[in-house]
């Protein structure tokens, strides 16, 4: 897999996820805190992130959904 680079443009600390703006491409990339287990601190908007894209096909029926 190709390692890509982008900048963290949004981070929701209370939810543990955010979005990366890739150097190349137009679509923002979702990132979960579990993918950042090697960082020594919490992510901050503006951080440069090196990443690989992973797609998981998990059927919606396997998720626990709740209305709020």
N, CA, C, O and CB atoms as a CASP TS submission, in Angstrom:
PFRMAT TS
TARGET T0000
AUTHOR 0000-0000-0000
METHOD Language model
MODEL 1
PARENT N/A
ATOM      1  N   UNK     1       0.835  -1.192   0.000  1.00  0.00           N
ATOM      2  CA  UNK     1       0.000   0.000   0.000  1.00  0.00           C
ATOM      3  C   UNK     1       0.875   1.250   0.000  1.00  0.00           C
ATOM      4  O   UNK     1       1.944   1.290   0.609  1.00  0.00           O
ATOM      5  CB  UNK     1      -0.948   0.001   1.216  1.00  0.00           C
ATOM      6  N   UNK     2       0.398   2.236  -0.683  1.00  0.00           N
ATOM      7  CA  UNK     2       1.119   3.496  -0.794  1.00  0.00           C
ATOM      8  C   UNK     2       0.893   4.350   0.457  1.00  0.00           C
ATOM      9  O   UNK     2      -0.237   4.483   0.927  1.00  0.00           O
ATOM     10  CB  UNK     2       0.676   4.261  -2.057  1.00  0.00           C
ATOM     11  N   UNK     3       1.965   4.923   0.989  1.00  0.00           N
ATOM     12  CA  UNK     3       1.847   5.839   2.123  1.00  0.00           C
ATOM     13  C   UNK     3       1.593   7.231   1.572  1.00  0.00           C
ATOM     14  O   UNK     3       2.326   7.720   0.713  1.00  0.00           O
ATOM     15  CB  UNK     3       3.130   5.813   3.024  1.00  0.00           C
ATOM     16  N   UNK     4       0.538   7.863   2.084  1.00  0.00           N
ATOM     17  CA  UNK     4       0.148   9.197   1.633  1.00  0.00           C
ATOM     18  C   UNK     4       0.360  10.199   2.759  1.00  0.00           C
ATOM     19  O   UNK     4       0.617   9.823   3.903  1.00  0.00           O
ATOM     20  CB  UNK     4      -1.326   9.212   1.161  1.00  0.00           C
ATOM     21  N   UNK     5       0.248  11.481   2.418  1.00  0.00           N
ATOM     22  CA  UNK     5       0.492  12.543   3.386  1.00  0.00           C
ATOM     23  C   UNK     5      -0.621  13.576   3.280  1.00  0.00           C
ATOM     24  O   UNK     5      -1.090  13.893   2.187  1.00  0.00           O
ATOM     25  CB  UNK     5       1.881  13.200   3.157  1.00  0.00           C
ATOM     26  N   UNK     6      -1.036  14.096   4.434  1.00  0.00           N
ATOM     27  CA  UNK     6      -2.063  15.131   4.455  1.00  0.00           C
ATOM     28  C   UNK     6      -2.012  15.904   5.763  1.00  0.00           C
ATOM     29  O   UNK     6      -1.209  15.610   6.648  1.00  0.00           O
ATOM     30  CB  UNK     6      -3.454  14.517   4.254  1.00  0.00           C
ATOM     31  N   UNK     7      -2.878  16.891   5.864  1.00  0.00           N
ATOM     32  CA  UNK     7      -2.931  17.748   7.058  1.00  0.00           C
ATOM     33  C   UNK     7      -4.252  17.513   7.771  1.00  0.00           C
ATOM     34  O   UNK     7      -5.303  17.452   7.132  1.00  0.00           O
ATOM     35  CB  UNK     7      -2.766  19.258   6.683  1.00  0.00           C
ATOM     36  N   UNK     8      -4.205  17.382   9.094  1.00  0.00           N
ATOM     37  CA  UNK     8      -5.415  17.230   9.897  1.00  0.00           C
ATOM     38  C   UNK     8      -6.171  18.556   9.879  1.00  0.00           C
ATOM     39  O   UNK     8      -5.658  19.576  10.338  1.00  0.00           O
ATOM     40  CB  UNK     8      -5.075  16.794  11.363  1.00  0.00           C
ATOM     41  N   UNK     9      -7.400  18.534   9.344  1.00  0.00           N
ATOM     42  CA  UNK     9      -8.160  19.787   9.215  1.00  0.00           C
ATOM     43  C   UNK     9      -9.306  19.903  10.222  1.00  0.00           C
ATOM     44  O   UNK     9      -9.763  21.007  10.518  1.00  0.00           O
ATOM     45  CB  UNK     9      -8.716  19.902   7.813  1.00  0.00           C
ATOM     46  N   UNK    10      -9.770  18.762  10.751  1.00  0.00           N
ATOM     47  CA  UNK    10     -10.820  18.775  11.784  1.00  0.00           C
ATOM     48  C   UNK    10     -10.547  17.631  12.737  1.00  0.00           C
ATOM     49  O   UNK    10     -10.158  16.542  12.317  1.00  0.00           O
ATOM     50  CB  UNK    10     -12.259  18.653  11.160  1.00  0.00           C
ATOM     51  N   UNK    11     -10.751  17.880  14.021  1.00  0.00           N
ATOM     52  CA  UNK    11     -10.597  16.829  15.021  1.00  0.00           C
ATOM     53  C   UNK    11     -11.652  17.011  16.098  1.00  0.00           C
ATOM     54  O   UNK    11     -11.819  18.101  16.647  1.00  0.00           O
ATOM     55  CB  UNK    11      -9.173  16.845  15.637  1.00  0.00           C
ATOM     56  N   UNK    12     -12.369  15.917  16.396  1.00  0.00           N
ATOM     57  CA  UNK    12     -13.409  15.912  17.420  1.00  0.00           C
ATOM     58  C   UNK    12     -12.901  15.038  18.567  1.00  0.00           C
ATOM     59  O   UNK    12     -13.114  13.826  18.577  1.00  0.00           O
ATOM     60  CB  UNK    12     -14.792  15.385  16.851  1.00  0.00           C
ATOM     61  N   UNK    13     -12.236  15.661  19.520  1.00  0.00           N
ATOM     62  CA  UNK    13     -11.599  14.934  20.620  1.00  0.00           C
ATOM     63  C   UNK    13     -12.604  14.105  21.410  1.00  0.00           C
ATOM     64  O   UNK    13     -12.298  12.984  21.816  1.00  0.00           O
ATOM     65  CB  UNK    13     -10.890  15.906  21.552  1.00  0.00           C
ATOM     66  N   UNK    14     -13.801  14.644  21.630  1.00  0.00           N
ATOM     67  CA  UNK    14     -14.802  13.923  22.415  1.00  0.00           C
ATOM     68  C   UNK    14     -15.313  12.673  21.691  1.00  0.00           C
ATOM     69  O   UNK    14     -15.840  11.759  22.325  1.00  0.00           O
ATOM     70  CB  UNK    14     -15.971  14.846  22.738  1.00  0.00           C
ATOM     71  N   UNK    15     -15.160  12.635  20.372  1.00  0.00           N
ATOM     72  CA  UNK    15     -15.624  11.489  19.595  1.00  0.00           C
ATOM     73  C   UNK    15     -14.477  10.604  19.111  1.00  0.00           C
ATOM     74  O   UNK    15     -14.702   9.470  18.688  1.00  0.00           O
ATOM     75  CB  UNK    15     -16.430  11.966  18.410  1.00  0.00           C
ATOM     76  N   UNK    16     -13.256  11.117  19.171  1.00  0.00           N
ATOM     77  CA  UNK    16     -12.096  10.312  18.799  1.00  0.00           C
ATOM     78  C   UNK    16     -11.882  10.139  17.300  1.00  0.00           C
ATOM     79  O   UNK    16     -11.310   9.141  16.862  1.00  0.00           O
ATOM     80  CB  UNK    16     -12.218   8.981  19.416  1.00  0.00           C
ATOM     81  N   UNK    17     -12.340  11.102  16.520  1.00  0.00           N
ATOM     82  CA  UNK    17     -12.086  11.021  15.081  1.00  0.00           C
ATOM     83  C   UNK    17     -11.960  12.413  14.478  1.00  0.00           C
ATOM     84  O   UNK    17     -12.281  13.423  15.106  1.00  0.00           O
ATOM     85  CB  UNK    17     -13.205  10.239  14.378  1.00  0.00           C
ATOM     86  N   UNK    18     -11.480  12.428  13.231  1.00  0.00           N
ATOM     87  CA  UNK    18     -11.334  13.687  12.513  1.00  0.00           C
ATOM     88  C   UNK    18     -11.174  13.433  11.033  1.00  0.00           C
ATOM     89  O   UNK    18     -11.481  12.353  10.530  1.00  0.00           O
ATOM     90  CB  UNK    18     -10.147  14.480  13.045  1.00  0.00           C
ATOM     91  N   UNK    19     -10.680  14.463  10.334  1.00  0.00           N
ATOM     92  CA  UNK    19     -10.540  14.383   8.891  1.00  0.00           C
ATOM     93  C   UNK    19      -9.208  14.971   8.447  1.00  0.00           C
ATOM     94  O   UNK    19      -8.738  15.978   8.977  1.00  0.00           O
ATOM     95  CB  UNK    19     -11.697  15.103   8.200  1.00  0.00           C
ATOM     96  N   UNK    20      -8.619  14.310   7.459  1.00  0.00           N
ATOM     97  CA  UNK    20      -7.351  14.729   6.870  1.00  0.00           C
ATOM     98  C   UNK    20      -7.639  15.295   5.485  1.00  0.00           C
ATOM     99  O   UNK    20      -8.447  14.742   4.739  1.00  0.00           O
ATOM    100  CB  UNK    20      -6.332  13.540   6.795  1.00  0.00           C
ATOM    101  N   UNK    21      -6.979  16.398   5.144  1.00  0.00           N
ATOM    102  CA  UNK    21      -7.009  16.927   3.777  1.00  0.00           C
ATOM    103  C   UNK    21      -5.761  16.397   3.094  1.00  0.00           C
ATOM    104  O   UNK    21      -4.652  16.801   3.444  1.00  0.00           O
ATOM    105  CB  UNK    21      -7.067  18.521   3.746  1.00  0.00           C
ATOM    106  N   UNK    22      -5.917  15.495   2.121  1.00  0.00           N
ATOM    107  CA  UNK    22      -4.747  14.912   1.469  1.00  0.00           C
ATOM    108  C   UNK    22      -3.985  15.937   0.634  1.00  0.00           C
ATOM    109  O   UNK    22      -4.571  16.889   0.120  1.00  0.00           O
ATOM    110  CB  UNK    22      -5.166  13.749   0.592  1.00  0.00           C
ATOM    111  N   UNK    23      -2.660  15.731   0.503  1.00  0.00           N
ATOM    112  CA  UNK    23      -1.852  16.596  -0.358  1.00  0.00           C
ATOM    113  C   UNK    23      -2.333  16.509  -1.796  1.00  0.00           C
ATOM    114  O   UNK    23      -2.376  17.512  -2.509  1.00  0.00           O
ATOM    115  CB  UNK    23      -0.363  16.216  -0.270  1.00  0.00           C
ATOM    116  N   UNK    24      -2.692  15.314  -2.214  1.00  0.00           N
ATOM    117  CA  UNK    24      -3.179  15.105  -3.579  1.00  0.00           C
ATOM    118  C   UNK    24      -4.585  14.528  -3.500  1.00  0.00           C
ATOM    119  O   UNK    24      -4.816  13.512  -2.844  1.00  0.00           O
ATOM    120  CB  UNK    24      -2.226  14.158  -4.388  1.00  0.00           C
ATOM    121  N   UNK    25      -5.505  15.176  -4.164  1.00  0.00           N
ATOM    122  CA  UNK    25      -6.883  14.707  -4.136  1.00  0.00           C
ATOM    123  C   UNK    25      -7.791  15.729  -3.483  1.00  0.00           C
ATOM    124  O   UNK    25      -7.334  16.638  -2.790  1.00  0.00           O
ATOM    125  CB  UNK    25      -6.980  13.379  -3.405  1.00  0.00           C
ATOM    126  N   UNK    26      -9.072  15.566  -3.713  1.00  0.00           N
ATOM    127  CA  UNK    26     -10.042  16.541  -3.218  1.00  0.00           C
ATOM    128  C   UNK    26     -10.851  16.052  -2.039  1.00  0.00           C
ATOM    129  O   UNK    26     -11.354  16.866  -1.264  1.00  0.00           O
ATOM    130  CB  UNK    26     -10.967  16.927  -4.311  1.00  0.00           C
ATOM    131  N   UNK    27     -10.994  14.740  -1.876  1.00  0.00           N
ATOM    132  CA  UNK    27     -11.863  14.208  -0.830  1.00  0.00           C
ATOM    133  C   UNK    27     -11.128  14.114   0.501  1.00  0.00           C
ATOM    134  O   UNK    27     -10.025  13.574   0.578  1.00  0.00           O
ATOM    135  CB  UNK    27     -12.399  12.834  -1.232  1.00  0.00           C
ATOM    136  N   UNK    28     -11.761  14.652   1.559  1.00  0.00           N
ATOM    137  CA  UNK    28     -11.197  14.524   2.902  1.00  0.00           C
ATOM    138  C   UNK    28     -11.227  13.057   3.316  1.00  0.00           C
ATOM    139  O   UNK    28     -12.089  12.294   2.879  1.00  0.00           O
ATOM    140  CB  UNK    28     -11.979  15.405   3.925  1.00  0.00           C
ATOM    141  N   UNK    29     -10.277  12.674   4.162  1.00  0.00           N
ATOM    142  CA  UNK    29     -10.118  11.295   4.605  1.00  0.00           C
ATOM    143  C   UNK    29     -10.481  11.205   6.087  1.00  0.00           C
ATOM    144  O   UNK    29      -9.968  11.971   6.903  1.00  0.00           O
ATOM    145  CB  UNK    29      -8.664  10.792   4.356  1.00  0.00           C
ATOM    146  N   UNK    30     -11.367  10.269   6.430  1.00  0.00           N
ATOM    147  CA  UNK    30     -11.748  10.012   7.820  1.00  0.00           C
ATOM    148  C   UNK    30     -10.584   9.332   8.536  1.00  0.00           C
ATOM    149  O   UNK    30      -9.931   8.454   7.971  1.00  0.00           O
ATOM    150  CB  UNK    30     -13.038   9.132   7.897  1.00  0.00           C
ATOM    151  N   UNK    31     -10.324   9.741   9.784  1.00  0.00           N
ATOM    152  CA  UNK    31      -9.294   9.079  10.591  1.00  0.00           C
ATOM    153  C   UNK    31      -9.821   8.886  12.015  1.00  0.00           C
ATOM    154  O   UNK    31     -10.395   9.799  12.607  1.00  0.00           O
ATOM    155  CB  UNK    31      -7.967   9.910  10.600  1.00  0.00           C
ATOM    156  N   UNK    32      -9.617   7.692  12.544  1.00  0.00           N
ATOM    157  CA  UNK    32     -10.052   7.356  13.901  1.00  0.00           C
ATOM    158  C   UNK    32      -8.836   7.349  14.828  1.00  0.00           C
ATOM    159  O   UNK    32      -7.722   7.058  14.392  1.00  0.00           O
ATOM    160  CB  UNK    32     -10.781   5.973  13.931  1.00  0.00           C
ATOM    161  N   UNK    33      -9.047   7.665  16.085  1.00  0.00           N
ATOM    162  CA  UNK    33      -7.961   7.735  17.068  1.00  0.00           C
ATOM    163  C   UNK    33      -7.172   6.427  17.141  1.00  0.00           C
ATOM    164  O   UNK    33      -5.973   6.447  17.420  1.00  0.00           O
ATOM    165  CB  UNK    33      -8.523   8.077  18.446  1.00  0.00           C
ATOM    166  N   UNK    34      -7.826   5.296  16.894  1.00  0.00           N
ATOM    167  CA  UNK    34      -7.129   4.006  16.969  1.00  0.00           C
ATOM    168  C   UNK    34      -6.037   3.883  15.904  1.00  0.00           C
ATOM    169  O   UNK    34      -5.107   3.092  16.065  1.00  0.00           O
ATOM    170  CB  UNK    34      -8.129   2.859  16.816  1.00  0.00           C
ATOM    171  N   UNK    35      -6.140   4.652  14.826  1.00  0.00           N
ATOM    172  CA  UNK    35      -5.115   4.632  13.779  1.00  0.00           C
ATOM    173  C   UNK    35      -3.890   5.450  14.172  1.00  0.00           C
ATOM    174  O   UNK    35      -2.867   5.396  13.490  1.00  0.00           O
ATOM    175  CB  UNK    35      -5.689   5.161  12.469  1.00  0.00           C
ATOM    176  N   UNK    36      -3.982   6.204  15.258  1.00  0.00           N
ATOM    177  CA  UNK    36      -2.895   7.080  15.684  1.00  0.00           C
ATOM    178  C   UNK    36      -2.217   6.574  16.950  1.00  0.00           C
ATOM    179  O   UNK    36      -1.666   7.364  17.717  1.00  0.00           O
ATOM    180  CB  UNK    36      -3.417   8.483  15.910  1.00  0.00           C
ATOM    181  N   UNK    37      -2.251   5.273  17.172  1.00  0.00           N
ATOM    182  CA  UNK    37      -1.725   4.714  18.421  1.00  0.00           C
ATOM    183  C   UNK    37      -0.231   4.949  18.609  1.00  0.00           C
ATOM    184  O   UNK    37       0.268   4.811  19.726  1.00  0.00           O
ATOM    185  CB  UNK    37      -2.001   3.241  18.472  1.00  0.00           C
ATOM    186  N   UNK    38       0.500   5.302  17.547  1.00  0.00           N
ATOM    187  CA  UNK    38       1.931   5.554  17.663  1.00  0.00           C
ATOM    188  C   UNK    38       2.281   6.973  18.092  1.00  0.00           C
ATOM    189  O   UNK    38       3.440   7.263  18.388  1.00  0.00           O
ATOM    190  CB  UNK    38       2.587   5.264  16.365  1.00  0.00           C
ATOM    191  N   UNK    39       1.283   7.864  18.128  1.00  0.00           N
ATOM    192  CA  UNK    39       1.550   9.259  18.524  1.00  0.00           C
ATOM    193  C   UNK    39       1.721   9.358  20.031  1.00  0.00           C
ATOM    194  O   UNK    39       1.065   8.643  20.788  1.00  0.00           O
ATOM    195  CB  UNK    39       0.407  10.194  18.057  1.00  0.00           C
ATOM    196  N   UNK    40       2.594  10.235  20.453  1.00  0.00           N
ATOM    197  CA  UNK    40       2.833  10.434  21.877  1.00  0.00           C
ATOM    198  C   UNK    40       1.905  11.457  22.501  1.00  0.00           C
ATOM    199  O   UNK    40       1.988  11.723  23.700  1.00  0.00           O
ATOM    200  CB  UNK    40       4.247  10.851  22.098  1.00  0.00           C
ATOM    201  N   UNK    41       1.017  12.034  21.696  1.00  0.00           N
ATOM    202  CA  UNK    41       0.075  13.042  22.204  1.00  0.00           C
ATOM    203  C   UNK    41      -1.198  12.995  21.377  1.00  0.00           C
ATOM    204  O   UNK    41      -1.274  12.291  20.370  1.00  0.00           O
ATOM    205  CB  UNK    41       0.699  14.472  22.165  1.00  0.00           C
ATOM    206  N   UNK    42      -2.197  13.751  21.813  1.00  0.00           N
ATOM    207  CA  UNK    42      -3.446  13.835  21.054  1.00  0.00           C
ATOM    208  C   UNK    42      -3.192  14.616  19.766  1.00  0.00           C
ATOM    209  O   UNK    42      -2.355  15.519  19.740  1.00  0.00           O
ATOM    210  CB  UNK    42      -4.576  14.510  21.901  1.00  0.00           C
ATOM    211  N   UNK    43      -3.908  14.272  18.704  1.00  0.00           N
ATOM    212  CA  UNK    43      -3.743  15.021  17.460  1.00  0.00           C
ATOM    213  C   UNK    43      -4.270  16.448  17.590  1.00  0.00           C
ATOM    214  O   UNK    43      -5.193  16.720  18.358  1.00  0.00           O
ATOM    215  CB  UNK    43      -4.456  14.307  16.316  1.00  0.00           C
ATOM    216  N   UNK    44      -3.665  17.347  16.824  1.00  0.00           N
ATOM    217  CA  UNK    44      -4.036  18.752  16.829  1.00  0.00           C
ATOM    218  C   UNK    44      -4.266  19.187  15.383  1.00  0.00           C
ATOM    219  O   UNK    44      -3.508  18.808  14.490  1.00  0.00           O
ATOM    220  CB  UNK    44      -2.936  19.627  17.520  1.00  0.00           C
ATOM    221  N   UNK    45      -5.306  19.979  15.155  1.00  0.00           N
ATOM    222  CA  UNK    45      -5.558  20.500  13.810  1.00  0.00           C
ATOM    223  C   UNK    45      -4.289  21.170  13.304  1.00  0.00           C
ATOM    224  O   UNK    45      -3.675  21.979  14.000  1.00  0.00           O
ATOM    225  CB  UNK    45      -6.759  21.504  13.805  1.00  0.00           C
ATOM    226  N   UNK    46      -3.912  20.820  12.089  1.00  0.00           N
ATOM    227  CA  UNK    46      -2.680  21.338  11.496  1.00  0.00           C
ATOM    228  C   UNK    46      -1.561  20.315  11.449  1.00  0.00           C
ATOM    229  O   UNK    46      -0.588  20.493  10.716  1.00  0.00           O
ATOM    230  CB  UNK    46      -2.219  22.538  12.256  1.00  0.00           C
ATOM    231  N   UNK    47      -1.688  19.233  12.233  1.00  0.00           N
ATOM    232  CA  UNK    47      -0.670  18.172  12.213  1.00  0.00           C
ATOM    233  C   UNK    47      -0.563  17.576  10.818  1.00  0.00           C
ATOM    234  O   UNK    47      -1.567  17.427  10.120  1.00  0.00           O
ATOM    235  CB  UNK    47      -1.005  17.066  13.243  1.00  0.00           C
ATOM    236  N   UNK    48       0.655  17.236  10.413  1.00  0.00           N
ATOM    237  CA  UNK    48       0.882  16.496   9.175  1.00  0.00           C
ATOM    238  C   UNK    48       0.784  15.017   9.528  1.00  0.00           C
ATOM    239  O   UNK    48       1.444  14.548  10.455  1.00  0.00           O
ATOM    240  CB  UNK    48       2.283  16.851   8.519  1.00  0.00           C
ATOM    241  N   UNK    49      -0.041  14.285   8.783  1.00  0.00           N
ATOM    242  CA  UNK    49      -0.286  12.866   9.040  1.00  0.00           C
ATOM    243  C   UNK    49       0.145  12.058   7.815  1.00  0.00           C
ATOM    244  O   UNK    49      -0.231  12.380   6.688  1.00  0.00           O
ATOM    245  CB  UNK    49      -1.792  12.607   9.377  1.00  0.00           C
ATOM    246  N   UNK    50       0.930  11.013   8.042  1.00  0.00           N
ATOM    247  CA  UNK    50       1.260  10.043   6.999  1.00  0.00           C
ATOM    248  C   UNK    50       0.321   8.857   7.215  1.00  0.00           C
ATOM    249  O   UNK    50       0.181   8.366   8.335  1.00  0.00           O
ATOM    250  CB  UNK    50       2.798   9.603   7.049  1.00  0.00           C
ATOM    251  N   UNK    51      -0.319   8.402   6.145  1.00  0.00           N
ATOM    252  CA  UNK    51      -1.364   7.390   6.314  1.00  0.00           C
ATOM    253  C   UNK    51      -1.451   6.479   5.099  1.00  0.00           C
ATOM    254  O   UNK    51      -0.917   6.771   4.029  1.00  0.00           O
ATOM    255  CB  UNK    51      -2.718   8.057   6.564  1.00  0.00           C
ATOM    256  N   UNK    52      -2.138   5.375   5.303  1.00  0.00           N
ATOM    257  CA  UNK    52      -2.505   4.461   4.231  1.00  0.00           C
ATOM    258  C   UNK    52      -4.019   4.319   4.277  1.00  0.00           C
ATOM    259  O   UNK    52      -4.612   4.273   5.355  1.00  0.00           O
ATOM    260  CB  UNK    52      -1.782   3.064   4.372  1.00  0.00           C
ATOM    261  N   UNK    53      -4.633   4.249   3.123  1.00  0.00           N
ATOM    262  CA  UNK    53      -6.089   4.122   3.068  1.00  0.00           C
ATOM    263  C   UNK    53      -6.475   2.660   3.226  1.00  0.00           C
ATOM    264  O   UNK    53      -5.928   1.775   2.568  1.00  0.00           O
ATOM    265  CB  UNK    53      -6.649   4.694   1.739  1.00  0.00           C
ATOM    266  N   UNK    54      -7.429   2.434   4.114  1.00  0.00           N
ATOM    267  CA  UNK    54      -7.944   1.100   4.370  1.00  0.00           C
ATOM    268  C   UNK    54      -9.460   1.162   4.262  1.00  0.00           C
ATOM    269  O   UNK    54     -10.088   2.079   4.790  1.00  0.00           O
ATOM    270  CB  UNK    54      -7.491   0.567   5.772  1.00  0.00           C
ATOM    271  N   UNK    55     -10.040   0.199   3.587  1.00  0.00           N
ATOM    272  CA  UNK    55     -11.491   0.139   3.456  1.00  0.00           C
ATOM    273  C   UNK    55     -11.954  -1.163   4.089  1.00  0.00           C
ATOM    274  O   UNK    55     -11.498  -2.245   3.721  1.00  0.00           O
ATOM    275  CB  UNK    55     -11.944   0.239   1.955  1.00  0.00           C
ATOM    276  N   UNK    56     -12.862  -1.042   5.040  1.00  0.00           N
ATOM    277  CA  UNK    56     -13.415  -2.220   5.701  1.00  0.00           C
ATOM    278  C   UNK    56     -14.863  -2.360   5.296  1.00  0.00           C
ATOM    279  O   UNK    56     -15.636  -1.405   5.380  1.00  0.00           O
ATOM    280  CB  UNK    56     -13.279  -2.124   7.244  1.00  0.00           C
ATOM    281  N   UNK    57     -15.228  -3.536   4.863  1.00  0.00           N
ATOM    282  CA  UNK    57     -16.612  -3.806   4.480  1.00  0.00           C
ATOM    283  C   UNK    57     -17.313  -4.533   5.616  1.00  0.00           C
ATOM    284  O   UNK    57     -17.289  -5.761   5.698  1.00  0.00           O
ATOM    285  CB  UNK    57     -16.678  -4.639   3.172  1.00  0.00           C
ATOM    286  N   UNK    58     -17.933  -3.757   6.484  1.00  0.00           N
ATOM    287  CA  UNK    58     -18.658  -4.322   7.613  1.00  0.00           C
ATOM    288  C   UNK    58     -20.141  -4.086   7.359  1.00  0.00           C
ATOM    289  O   UNK    58     -20.565  -2.937   7.230  1.00  0.00           O
ATOM    290  CB  UNK    58     -18.196  -3.687   8.978  1.00  0.00           C
ATOM    291  N   UNK    59     -20.932  -5.143   7.286  1.00  0.00           N
ATOM    292  CA  UNK    59     -22.367  -4.957   7.041  1.00  0.00           C
ATOM    293  C   UNK    59     -23.011  -4.071   8.107  1.00  0.00           C
ATOM    294  O   UNK    59     -22.703  -4.186   9.294  1.00  0.00           O
ATOM    295  CB  UNK    59     -23.076  -6.314   6.995  1.00  0.00           C
ATOM    296  N   UNK    60     -23.896  -3.199   7.673  1.00  0.00           N
ATOM    297  CA  UNK    60     -24.560  -2.269   8.579  1.00  0.00           C
ATOM    298  C   UNK    60     -25.287  -3.004   9.702  1.00  0.00           C
ATOM    299  O   UNK    60     -25.388  -2.483  10.812  1.00  0.00           O
ATOM    300  CB  UNK    60     -25.541  -1.394   7.807  1.00  0.00           C
ATOM    301  N   UNK    61     -25.786  -4.186   9.435  1.00  0.00           N
ATOM    302  CA  UNK    61     -26.533  -4.951  10.445  1.00  0.00           C
ATOM    303  C   UNK    61     -25.639  -5.342  11.631  1.00  0.00           C
ATOM    304  O   UNK    61     -26.156  -5.659  12.702  1.00  0.00           O
ATOM    305  CB  UNK    61     -27.143  -6.217   9.809  1.00  0.00           C
ATOM    306  N   UNK    62     -24.328  -5.326  11.464  1.00  0.00           N
ATOM    307  CA  UNK    62     -23.428  -5.692  12.554  1.00  0.00           C
ATOM    308  C   UNK    62     -23.108  -4.515  13.470  1.00  0.00           C
ATOM    309  O   UNK    62     -22.449  -4.695  14.494  1.00  0.00           O
ATOM    310  CB  UNK    62     -22.147  -6.258  11.993  1.00  0.00           C
ATOM    311  N   UNK    63     -23.556  -3.330  13.123  1.00  0.00           N
ATOM    312  CA  UNK    63     -23.295  -2.146  13.937  1.00  0.00           C
ATOM    313  C   UNK    63     -24.392  -1.976  14.980  1.00  0.00           C
ATOM    314  O   UNK    63     -25.540  -2.347  14.736  1.00  0.00           O
ATOM    315  CB  UNK    63     -23.191  -0.887  13.054  1.00  0.00           C
ATOM    316  N   UNK    64     -24.055  -1.428  16.117  1.00  0.00           N
ATOM    317  CA  UNK    64     -25.045  -1.061  17.117  1.00  0.00           C
ATOM    318  C   UNK    64     -25.457   0.366  16.840  1.00  0.00           C
ATOM    319  O   UNK    64     -24.646   1.277  17.004  1.00  0.00           O
ATOM    320  CB  UNK    64     -24.494  -1.224  18.570  1.00  0.00           C
ATOM    321  N   UNK    65     -26.674   0.585  16.431  1.00  0.00           N
ATOM    322  CA  UNK    65     -27.164   1.906  16.079  1.00  0.00           C
ATOM    323  C   UNK    65     -28.127   2.404  17.137  1.00  0.00           C
ATOM    324  O   UNK    65     -28.897   1.629  17.704  1.00  0.00           O
ATOM    325  CB  UNK    65     -27.838   1.886  14.709  1.00  0.00           C
ATOM    326  N   UNK    66     -28.083   3.695  17.400  1.00  0.00           N
ATOM    327  CA  UNK    66     -28.997   4.286  18.369  1.00  0.00           C
ATOM    328  C   UNK    66     -29.421   5.657  17.867  1.00  0.00           C
ATOM    329  O   UNK    66     -28.613   6.410  17.325  1.00  0.00           O
ATOM    330  CB  UNK    66     -28.340   4.387  19.775  1.00  0.00           C
ATOM    331  N   UNK    67     -30.709   5.974  18.055  1.00  0.00           N
ATOM    332  CA  UNK    67     -31.204   7.319  17.716  1.00  0.00           C
ATOM    333  C   UNK    67     -30.924   8.249  18.876  1.00  0.00           C
ATOM    334  O   UNK    67     -30.990   7.867  20.044  1.00  0.00           O
ATOM    335  CB  UNK    67     -32.728   7.301  17.384  1.00  0.00           C
ATOM    336  N   UNK    68     -30.611   9.474  18.521  1.00  0.00           N
ATOM    337  CA  UNK    68     -30.387  10.484  19.573  1.00  0.00           C
ATOM    338  C   UNK    68     -31.302  11.645  19.353  1.00  0.00           C
ATOM    339  O   UNK    68     -31.277  12.605  20.123  1.00  0.00           O
ATOM    340  CB  UNK    68     -28.925  10.961  19.599  1.00  0.00           C
TER
END
